[in-house]
Amino acid sequence: SQPPLRIGFIAPMTGASANIGVEGLKGFSFVVADRNEAGGVLGRRIEVITRDDEAKSEACLGALQALVADGVRIVVLHTTSAAGALAVEWAKESEVLLITHTMSDPRYGGLDDALIHFGGKSGTFGNLIGEFASLNGVGRVFVAIDSRNASYGKAILDGFQKGAPAARILELR
């Protein structure tokens, strides 16, 4: 008899980074369906409202503002650090809780704000790849970093270099 718990999900559903959003939504939808089958949250079903940010900061901010205007107070940002930047800043002044595991820019960690960031660090991921490369005799690596999400690429590269200090890195930015 209670209204559903409405949760926003903002991600790139179109454009070059659509795989992040489409696959993320599949996983999130699976978890929500499972939770709803078990009775929801405190007896309330979960309703997901999805918005496309096209991996663009202005679109992400607009999507967040539209969700908040529609009464949504919990939003999953399944987007890149670059795309979520304006939304995170705007959310500091609003009554909305943001949750992400895909925004890896270290500027968003350890702050007293309304952003919950969980999951492994990009540098740790890069370190594991570097260790794997070292164990398998990889001596040269070519790296391409997307300037629209440079902090993510740099964090992985830094971790990689720690895991494979002898590797020769050829970097394209």
Buried (B, 14 or more C-beta within 10 A) or exposed (E): EEEEBBBBBBBBBEBEBBEBBEEBBEEBEEEBEEBBEEEBBEEBBBBBBBBBBBBBBEBBBBBBBBBBEEEBBBBBBBBBBBBBBBBBEBBEEEEBBBBBBBBBBBEBEEEEEBBEBEEEBBBBBBBBBBBEBBEEEBEEBEBEBBEBBBBBBBBBBBBBBBBBEEBEEEEEE
